[in-house]
Amino acid sequence: MLDNSPQRTAALEVKGLKIYYETPAGDVRAVDDVSFTLYEGETLGFVGESGCGKSTASMGILQLITPPGRIVAGEVRLDGQNLLELSEEELRRQRWEKLSLIPQGAMNSLNPTMRISAQFRDVIQTHEGKQPKAKLKQRILDLFQTVGLPARIYSMYPHELSGGMKQRVCIAMGIALNPKVIIADEATSALDVVVQRVVAQTMLKVKKALGVSMIMIGHDMGLMAQMVDRIAVMYAGHIAEIATVEQMFRRPGHPYSQVLIDSVPSLTERQALRVVEGITHDPRNPPKGCIFQLRCPHAMDVCRREPPERREIEPGQEVACHLWQRQPDGRYADVRQSA
Amino acid sequence: MGRIPAGYLFRRLGIFVLTIWLAATVIWIIPRLAPGDPISAMVGRMAASAGFIENADAIIEGWQERFGLNEPLFNQYLRYLWGCLRFDFGYSLASFPTQVSTLIGFALPWTIGLLLLAVTITFIFGNFVGAIMVWSHTPRIIKALIPFGLVFTSIPTILAALLLLYVFAFLLNAFPMRGAYALGVEPGLSWDFIWTVIYHGTLPALAIILVSFGYWALGMRGMMITVEGEDYIQLAKAKGLKPFHILYRYMVRNAILPQITAFALALGTLVSGQILVEYIFGYPGMGKLIYDAIITQDFAVIQGTSYIVILLTAIAVLIVDLAYPFIDPRISLKGGR
C-alpha cells in the first residue's frame, strides 16, 4: 500500500474544476467542482458510470474541451503552472512533453493517411526540433520494443494494424517524449478481454519502467483494482470518494462505491445482478444537497439539505457523504453503526 | 500502395477501350435512326433554294459513293470505327471542305487551356475556402466575409458572364469583349501572344471560377467538419502539433479525398460543360464549335466533338482511378475491382 503522507510531491493538482456543456435547456454540469492531487509515480484510477464526467474531466485537464463545452472555473496545476492561464502557444509547447494522452478510441486515433512512423516523427520533431534520420528511427523502434510492437509496422499505415496493435502504438506515442503525466482515457475499453489484459499489462510495465504518473479512466472496477494505486469514484460530475485500492475494497465509504464494488461479478459465487434503484437526476438541474440522494439507499434528511463536504475518514480515504460524522475523539464514524 | 498490379492495369485499360467503343457506336447509331439520308436531304434543300438542279440523282449517287453510303451498313460501321481511331471524322457539312479533325484541332487547345486552368483554379480555391471556413484559427473577419463570396454560386453562369462583361468590358473597359487573342498579334510562343491570351481569357475564366468555386467550398466544408470530429484530430491537438500542420496534414489531407473523385468527374464535363461561357465570350473553343454545329445541323462535327468529349472524360477517369492508391493509402488495387 502506498503511504499518503503529505511529503509526497504532487505531479498534478486539480482544484475546483467545473466544466459545463451548454444546451438550449440550460447548462449540463458534466464536471462540477472536482479537486484531487496526483502524486508523482502513482496511478490514479477514475471510475464511474457512463456520463459521470470522468472523460470530460480528463479532457478538461488536457484543455481539449470544445464547444458547446467550456471550463467554467478551476485550476489545473502541472509543474507549478496553471494550465488554464497559459496562452494557446505556451500550452501547445507544454502538451505531450509534460502531459500526454492514451486515447479512448485507439481505433480512430491515428491519422489514416500517414504512416505510423510519420505520426511519431511529427510529434517528436515538433517538440524537439529537427533530428538526424537514423537516430530518430532508432528511437521510434525502441519505443515499439518497449510496448512489444514488431519493427515491421514502422512504415505501415494504421489500417494495416489490428486493434490491439493500434492501442499499443498509442501507448508508445504517449511515452515518446517522457511526459510527467499520462492520461489513459478508457484505453482498454474498446478491446476484447484477452487483448485488454495484454494492453493493460503493457501499460503497467511501461509505467513502472518510466516512473511516470498516470491517470487511468475506466468503468470496470475489477480491472481498475489490478492496475491502479488509488481510485477516485465519480458520480454525476462529483468525486464521491477517493481512496487507495485496498481501502476502497476493504471498506468503501460512499454508498455508490459500495454499489460499484458489488457489481463486479464474482468467479466463485453466482449472484443476481445488482441494480441501483432510482434514476440519475437531470444534470441541468441537480438537486439541492447530496448529488446521489435520489438513488442512495441510506438517504437522510441532511442529504436533501446540504451537499456533503469531502472528509478524510482515515488517512488516505476521503469520502463525500453525510453518513460519516466526526466523533468527539476527532475520528469519523459511520452513523449507521453508531446509531 | 505504391504499385499498380499488371492484372488490374490491363483490366482497367480493357474497360477504358470498351467504354470508348460503346460510346462511339452509340454516336454512330443515333443519326442513322433518323429517317431519310443526309445527302438527299442536302440536295433537296439545295434544289429548293436554287429552284432546280441538273442531274440531281447523279449528284446524290456520286456523293453517296464518295461517303460510302451505298455500302452495307456493317462496312460503313467498320470504316467509321477505323476513322475514330485515326481521329478522322470526315468533312464538316457546314464549312465544307474543311475536315472535322481540323476544326477540332483548332478549338481543342483553347478549351483545354482555358477550362483546365479555370477548373483547376476553381478546385484549389474552392477547397481552400472550404477548409478555412472550418479551421478554428481562421481570422473571424475572413470567416464573416466568405458567405458573401458564395452568393455567386446561386447565379447562373450565363448571368455572371453577362454581368462581368457589362462591368469590366463595357463600363470599365478593362478587358476585351470577345475572342481569345488580339487580332494584330501573331499566334506563337511570344510574350505578346501569351499576354494577349491571358488578357482575353481572364473574364471567361473568372465567370467559371466565381460561379463554381462555391460548390467545392461547401463540399469541402462538409468534409472538413466530419474530419474535425475524428479522434485523430483530438489526438493531434493533444500532441501539441502546430495548428497549421494539423490543418494541412491531418484535416485537409483526409477531407480532400472525395473531392478528388469529384474533380475527375468535373474534368470530364469540362470540355462540353461551358458551352454558354464560350459562346458569350466568343471564345473559339470546343463549346463554341459544338454550339455552331448544333445551330447549323453539322452532324459530322457533332459526331466528332462528342467522340472527343467522351474520350477526354474516359481518360480523366482512368487517370484518377489509377492514381487513387497513391492518394489514399487505404485503397489497394490488388485483387479489387
Chai-1 contact restraints between the chains, C-beta under 6 A:
chainA,res_idxA,chainB,res_idxB,connection_type,confidence,min_distance_angstrom,max_distance_angstrom,comment,restraint_id
A,L62,B,A238,contact,1.0,0.0,6.0,A-B,restraint_1
A,L64,B,K237,contact,1.0,0.0,6.0,A-B,restraint_2
A,R92,B,G240,contact,1.0,0.0,6.0,A-B,restraint_3
A,R95,B,G240,contact,1.0,0.0,6.0,A-B,restraint_4
A,W96,B,K239,contact,1.0,0.0,6.0,A-B,restraint_5
A,W96,B,G240,contact,1.0,0.0,6.0,A-B,restraint_6
A,L101,B,A238,contact,1.0,0.0,6.0,A-B,restraint_7
A,P103,B,D231,contact,1.0,0.0,6.0,A-B,restraint_8
A,P103,B,L235,contact,1.0,0.0,6.0,A-B,restraint_9
A,G105,B,D231,contact,1.0,0.0,6.0,A-B,restraint_10
A,N108,B,E230,contact,1.0,0.0,6.0,A-B,restraint_11
A,N108,B,D231,contact,1.0,0.0,6.0,A-B,restraint_12
A,S109,B,D231,contact,1.0,0.0,6.0,A-B,restraint_13
A,S109,B,Y232,contact,1.0,0.0,6.0,A-B,restraint_14
A,S109,B,L235,contact,1.0,0.0,6.0,A-B,restraint_15
A,L110,B,Y232,contact,1.0,0.0,6.0,A-B,restraint_16
A,N111,B,Y232,contact,1.0,0.0,6.0,A-B,restraint_17
A,N111,B,Y250,contact,1.0,0.0,6.0,A-B,restraint_18
A,P112,B,R330,contact,1.0,0.0,6.0,A-B,restraint_19
A,T113,B,R253,contact,1.0,0.0,6.0,A-B,restraint_20
A,T113,B,N254,contact,1.0,0.0,6.0,A-B,restraint_21
A,T113,B,P329,contact,1.0,0.0,6.0,A-B,restraint_22
A,V123,B,K239,contact,1.0,0.0,6.0,A-B,restraint_23
A,T126,B,L241,contact,1.0,0.0,6.0,A-B,restraint_24
A,Y157,B,P329,contact,1.0,0.0,6.0,A-B,restraint_25
A,H159,B,R330,contact,1.0,0.0,6.0,A-B,restraint_26
